[in-house]
Amino acid sequence: MNQTLPKPIADYVEANARLDVEGMLQPFAADAIVLDNGARHRGHAELRTLLEQAVVGAKAIFTPDTVRHENGRVVVEGPGHGDFRGSPIRFTYRFTLKNDVITSLEITA
């Protein structure tokens, strides 16, 4: 990847590579919103459930290969692989950051 990820996003990606739920949660604001697969998840409790089931449960690891800034968000793209149908799939993650934390994330394939 030719651009450096902002620290909260880099921390999330590094924790995801280890399938570390606590590490993946840490860069998110307490009231962060994640939109994934048509569902809305808000706050650490809901995000923990999502991460445990959809990420760790499927051994889903996202490997970013591009990053850009678009409409106030950091857009990161790359393949995700794991124990899920269609793996690997190319994903787009749209992060909103505020005060060095992730306040929202929209994931699309």
N, C-alpha and C positions, 0 to 999 in steps of 0.2 A: 504494500500500500504506500502511495507516495505522499500522503499527508498524515500528520499526527492526529490521533483522536484526542478530544478534550478529556481531561483526567477522569471525570465521572463515567464517561462512556468507556474509556480504556479499562477502568476498574471493573465495570460490568462485564466486558468482553473477556478479560482475564479470568474472572470468577466463573463465567460460563464455561470456559475451556476446561475448568476443573470440576464442573457440575457442583459448584459450591453455592448453595442457596443463600446462606448468610452473606457471603461476599457479593452475590448478585443483588441482594436487597439493599445493601449498605449505601450505594450511590443514589438511591431514590428518596425523594422527600416523603415524609410520613403520610401525606395525602395525595401522593402521585396517582395518576391515572394511566392505565395501560389498555389500549384497544388492540385486541388480538383475535383473529378468526371470528369477527363479528360480535365478540363479547367485550364488555367493559369491566375492568377490574380497578378498584379504588382502595388505596391504603395498603399498608404492609401486610395485614392479615390476608386480604384477597390476593395480593401479589405473591405471597408465600405459597398459597394453595396452587396458584397458576404455575409457579416455578417448579414446585414439587411434582405436579402432575404432568404438565406439558413439556417441561424442559428436562428435569432429572429423570422422570418416568420414561421418557422417550429417548434419553441420552442425546438430546438435541443440542448440537454445538454450532454456533454461528461464527463464521470466519469472514470478517469484513475485508473487502478488497478495494472499496472506493468510499470516499467521504466528500461531502460538499455542504455548503451552507445555502439554505433556501427558505425564504420567507420567515426568517427568525428561528429556523430549526436546523439541527444538524442531521443530515440525511446520510445514512450509512448503508451500503449495499454489499451483499456477498452471499455465498452459499451457506446453507444450513444442512447438516447431515446428522443422521441418528437412526433410531429404530422407529421410523414413521413412514407412512405410505408416500411414495414418490421421492424419497431421499436419494440424492441431495436435491434440494429446492433452493432457488435463488430468492432471497428475502430482501426487503427494503425496510429499514428501521428509521423512523422519523422521531428524533429526540428533541424535546424542549428542555432547555437548561435555565436555571435561575439560581444565583448565589452558589454556584458549584455543586448543585444537585440536579438530578433528573426530576422534572415535574410532570412530564408526560412522555409517553412512548406509543407510537402507532406502528404496528407490524403488519406488513402486507407481503404477499407472495406474488 
